[in-house]
Amino acid sequence: MNLAKNLEAAAFYFPERPALREGSVEIPYARLNEQANRIATALIGLGLQPGEHVGLCAPNSADWVAFYFGVLKTGATAVTLSSLLAGEELALLARHARPRFFYTTESKLSLLEGIRADCGIEKLIGSDSDLDLAGLSARGAAVFQAVDRNRADTAAVLYTGGTTGTPKGVMLTHENLNFSSQAPVFFERSTETDQALCFMPFNHVFGQIHIMNSTILSCGCLEILPSFDLDRIVTAIATGRVTKFYAVPTVYIRLLSLPDLEKKLGKLRYCFSAAASMAREIVKQWKERTGITIAESYGMTEGMPVTYNHYYPERHRVGSVGTLISGVEVQIRDAAGNRLGPGQE
């Protein structure tokens, strides 16, 4: 099992359909899969072994997606860190994760250069670093199949502070990520014709799993924004490029302040909110003005989603996070692997 096989399947069945859209550039599934293959084989050529850690610390981009799947294809573990981290925050997590290779941006290079020996970083990948991404890709091969891994092997590590504020690395398996990607596809009735807008950061469970991985699994198109930009969001929706919209409550409030919102919906069919509780009144206002319900769910980095509000209006309940997803069993364990009971977390 390997989560990257979802990309390979999409490239097989829909090679020419757009996988990613970044600005005016569309990348079809066949090309995205080839880019991931070249990155994977180049990393293997540099000695990367299954199970080793590879860091990603950069804003959302098509290159980020290609690198992520390239890492997964090798059987290594993608450690995804926020591009907003700076100084000791980034150093702390890099020292903890100890990635052998690290994909990053120019703004992080001086910091990472200073700590690379302490963190075990062998090569920095990005502009003006040991290797730029184009140079790395040029070393690789276009054809490659993802290394088969045990379903319980770690595919990605995401850091979360939870309620403590102290970041902890959550080790997510290939099975965990695959199941967590399947749930949105099923509950949102996703198809290859859907186009999802993502400005939520790819290092976070919402952006990486609920939006990015589920879109790849359904063979849809992911429109990428590096960060929140209200004007670009409204333009993307209004031009009919977006059928699925994901945001946090404050974004919906901002959009509701637009006097002509009703004229800017394009082909939008589905809206989802997460990361914070959504006020009932906002959901009601949105439904009244757009005719679309805002769906919600409950989840966590350790295992998302756990519940899901229903797609169909007759089963949707405003103010509810929905019903328990069949097959979900959440287990929280300590560093030694012991299962923790309620109140022990």
C-alpha positions in Angstrom: 0.0 0.0 0.0 1.2 3.5 -0.7 -0.9 6.7 -0.7 0.8 7.9 -3.8 -0.9 5.1 -5.8 -4.0 7.3 -5.8 -2.1 9.7 -8.0 -0.9 6.9 -10.2 -4.5 5.7 -10.6 -5.7 9.2 -11.5 -2.9 9.5 -14.1 -3.8 6.1 -15.6 -7.6 6.8 -15.9 -7.5 10.6 -16.6 -4.0 11.4 -17.9 -5.1 14.6 -19.7 -7.5 16.0 -17.1 -6.1 18.9 -15.1 -4.8 17.8 -11.7 -3.6 21.2 -10.6 -4.2 24.8 -11.6 -1.8 27.5 -10.4 -2.6 30.9 -11.9 -3.0 30.4 -15.6 -1.0 27.1 -15.6 -2.8 23.8 -15.7 -0.9 20.6 -14.9 -2.6 17.4 -16.2 -2.4 14.2 -14.1 0.1 12.5 -16.4 2.5 15.3 -16.1 2.1 15.6 -12.3 2.7 11.9 -11.9 5.8 12.2 -14.1 7.1 15.1 -12.0 6.6 13.0 -8.9 8.4 10.1 -10.5 11.4 12.2 -11.4 11.6 13.6 -7.9 11.2 10.1 -6.4 13.9 8.5 -8.5 16.3 11.4 -8.0 15.9 11.1 -4.2 16.4 7.4 -4.4 19.5 8.1 -6.5 20.8 10.3 -3.6 20.4 7.4 -1.2 17.0 8.0 0.3 15.6 4.9 1.9 12.0 3.9 2.8 11.0 5.2 6.3 13.5 8.1 6.3 12.2 11.6 6.9 12.0 14.3 4.2 11.0 17.8 5.2 8.7 20.2 3.3 8.5 23.9 4.5 7.1 26.1 1.7 3.9 27.8 0.7 1.2 26.0 -1.3 2.3 25.4 -4.9 2.2 22.8 -7.7 5.9 22.1 -6.9 4.9 21.3 -3.2 2.4 18.8 -4.4 4.8 17.1 -6.8 7.5 16.9 -4.2 5.1 15.5 -1.6 4.0 12.7 -3.8 7.6 12.1 -5.0 8.6 11.6 -1.3 5.7 9.2 -0.7 6.5 7.2 -3.9 10.0 6.4 -2.5 8.4 5.0 0.7 9.9 7.7 2.8 8.0 9.9 5.2 6.9 13.5 4.3 7.4 15.8 7.3 5.2 18.8 6.4 6.0 22.1 8.3 4.3 25.5 8.2 6.0 28.0 5.9 5.1 30.6 8.5 7.5 29.1 11.1 10.6 31.1 11.8 13.6 31.2 14.1 13.6 28.8 17.0 10.1 27.4 16.1 11.3 26.0 12.9 14.6 24.9 14.4 12.8 23.1 17.2 10.7 21.0 14.8 13.6 20.4 12.4 15.7 19.1 15.2 12.9 16.8 16.4 12.0 15.4 12.9 15.6 15.1 11.7 14.8 15.0 7.9 17.5 13.8 5.7 16.5 16.0 2.8 14.6 19.3 3.1 12.5 21.1 0.4 12.1 24.8 1.3 12.1 28.4 0.2 14.8 31.0 -0.1 13.6 32.8 3.0 14.3 29.8 5.2 17.7 28.9 3.8 19.9 30.9 6.1 18.2 29.5 9.2 18.4 25.9 7.9 22.0 26.3 6.8 22.8 27.2 10.4 21.2 24.2 12.0 21.5 21.5 9.3 24.3 19.7 11.1 22.3 19.5 14.3 19.2 18.3 12.4 21.0 15.8 10.2 20.0 17.6 7.0 22.0 16.2 4.2 20.7 18.3 1.3 18.6 21.4 1.1 16.3 21.6 -2.0 15.1 24.9 -3.4 16.3 28.0 -5.1 19.9 29.0 -4.3 20.4 25.8 -2.2 22.2 22.6 -2.7 19.8 21.6 -5.4 17.0 23.4 -7.0 13.9 21.4 -7.8 14.4 21.5 -11.6 18.0 20.3 -11.1 16.8 17.5 -8.8 14.0 16.4 -11.3 16.5 16.4 -14.1 18.4 13.6 -12.3 15.3 11.4 -12.2 13.3 9.0 -14.5 9.9 9.7 -15.9 8.6 6.2 -15.2 8.4 4.8 -11.7 5.9 2.9 -9.5 5.4 3.8 -5.9 7.3 1.6 -3.5 4.9 -0.8 -1.7 4.6 -0.2 2.0 2.8 -1.8 4.9 -0.5 -0.1 5.5 0.7 0.7 9.1 3.9 2.4 7.9 4.2 6.2 8.5 3.5 8.2 5.3 3.5 11.7 6.8 4.2 13.6 10.0 2.1 16.7 10.7 2.9 18.9 13.7 0.0 20.1 15.9 -0.1 21.9 19.2 -3.6 20.9 20.1 -4.7 22.6 23.3 -1.2 22.6 24.9 0.5 24.9 22.4 3.5 22.6 22.4 3.9 21.1 18.9 3.8 17.3 18.6 4.6 15.3 15.6 1.6 13.2 14.6 2.6 10.1 12.6 0.0 9.3 10.0 0.1 5.9 8.3 -0.7 5.2 4.6 -4.0 3.5 5.7 -4.9 6.4 7.9 -4.3 9.0 5.2 -6.1 6.9 2.6 -9.2 6.4 4.8 -9.2 10.0 5.7 -9.1 11.0 2.0 -11.9 8.6 1.1 -14.4 10.0 3.6 -14.6 13.5 2.0 -14.8 12.0 -1.4 -17.8 9.9 -0.3 -19.6 12.4 1.8 -19.1 15.3 -0.7 -20.0 13.1 -3.7 -16.8 14.2 -5.4 -16.1 13.3 -9.1 -13.4 13.9 -11.7 -15.3 17.0 -12.9 -15.1 18.8 -9.6 -12.7 21.7 -9.1 -11.6 22.5 -5.5 -10.1 25.7 -4.4 -7.4 25.4 -1.8 -5.8 28.3 0.1 -5.6 26.4 3.4 -1.9 25.5 4.0 -0.8 22.1 2.7 1.1 21.4 5.9 -2.2 21.3 7.9 -4.5 18.4 8.0 -7.4 20.4 6.4 -5.4 21.5 3.4 -3.3 18.4 3.0 -5.8 15.6 3.5 -9.3 16.9 3.4 -8.7 19.1 0.3 -5.5 18.0 -1.5 -5.5 14.3 -1.1 -9.2 13.8 -1.4 -9.2 15.8 -4.7 -6.4 13.7 -6.1 -8.3 10.5 -5.0 -11.4 11.7 -6.8 -9.4 12.7 -9.9 -10.6 16.2 -9.7 -8.7 19.5 -10.2 -7.1 21.4 -7.4 -6.8 25.2 -7.8 -4.0 26.4 -5.7 -3.5 29.7 -3.9 -0.4 30.2 -1.8 -2.5 31.8 1.0 -5.8 33.6 1.7 -6.5 36.4 -0.9 -10.1 37.5 -0.9 -9.9 39.1 -4.4 -8.4 36.0 -6.0 -10.8 33.7 -4.2 -13.8 35.7 -5.5 -12.4 35.8 -9.0 -11.8 32.1 -9.1 -15.4 31.3 -8.0 -17.0 34.0 -10.2 -15.3 32.7 -13.4 -16.8 29.3 -12.9 -13.5 27.5 -12.2 -14.6 26.3 -8.7 -17.3 23.8 -7.8 -16.1 23.1 -4.2 -15.1 25.7 -1.6 -13.3 25.1 1.7 -12.7 27.8 4.3 -12.9 28.7 8.0 -15.8 30.6 9.5 -14.1 34.0 9.3 -13.8 33.7 5.5 -17.5 33.0 5.1 -18.2 36.1 7.2 -15.9 38.2 4.9 -17.7 36.8 1.8 -21.1 37.6 3.3 -20.1 41.2 3.6 -20.0 41.4 -0.3 -23.1 43.1 -1.5 -23.1 41.3 -4.8 -22.1 37.8 -3.5 -25.1 36.2 -5.2 -23.7 37.2 -8.6 -20.3 35.7 -8.0 -21.1 32.0 -7.3 -20.2 30.7 -10.8 -20.6 26.9 -10.7 -20.2 26.5 -7.0 -22.1 23.5 -5.7 -20.5 22.6 -2.3 -19.2 24.6 0.7 -17.4 23.3 3.7 -16.1 24.9 6.9 -13.6 23.5 9.5 -10.9 24.4 12.0 -13.4 26.4 14.2 -17.0 26.3 15.3 -19.4 27.9 12.8 -22.2 30.1 14.2 -25.7 28.9 13.2 -26.6 32.4 12.0 -23.7 32.4 9.5 -24.8 29.1 8.0 -28.4 30.4 7.7 -27.4 33.6 6.1 -25.1 31.8 3.6 -27.9 29.3 2.7 -30.4 32.2 2.2 -28.1 34.2 0.0 -26.4 31.4 -2.0 -28.8 28.4 -1.8 -25.9 26.3 -0.7 -25.5 24.7 2.7 -22.2 24.9 4.6 -21.2 21.4 5.6 -19.1 20.7 8.7 -17.3 17.8 10.4 -15.4 17.1 13.5 -11.8 15.7 13.3 -8.3 16.1 14.5 -4.8 15.8 13.1 -4.5 12.4 14.7 -7.5 11.0 12.8 -9.7 13.1 10.6 -12.6 13.2 10.0 -14.4 11.5 12.8 -17.9 12.8 12.1 -19.5 14.4 9.0 -22.7 16.5 8.6 -24.7 15.2 5.7 -24.6 16.3 2.1 -28.2 16.1 1.4 -30.3 19.0 2.7 -33.0 16.8 4.3 -30.3 15.2 6.5 -28.2 18.2 7.2 -28.5 19.8 10.6 -27.4 23.4 11.1 -25.0 23.7 14.2 -24.2 20.0 14.1 -20.9 18.3 13.2 -22.8 15.3 12.0 -22.8 11.6 12.7 -20.0 9.3 13.4 -18.3 7.9 10.2 -18.6 4.2 9.9 -15.3 2.4 10.6 -13.7 5.2 12.7 -12.0 4.2 15.9 -9.8 6.8 17.5 -7.0 5.6 19.7 -4.6 8.0 21.5 -1.4 6.6 22.8 1.6 7.9 24.7 5.2 7.9 23.5 5.6 4.3 24.6 2.6 3.2 22.6 0.3 2.7 25.6 -3.4 3.5 24.9 -4.7 6.5 26.8 -8.1 6.7 28.3 -10.4 9.8 28.6 -8.7 12.5 30.6 -5.2 11.0 30.2 -4.2 12.8 27.0 
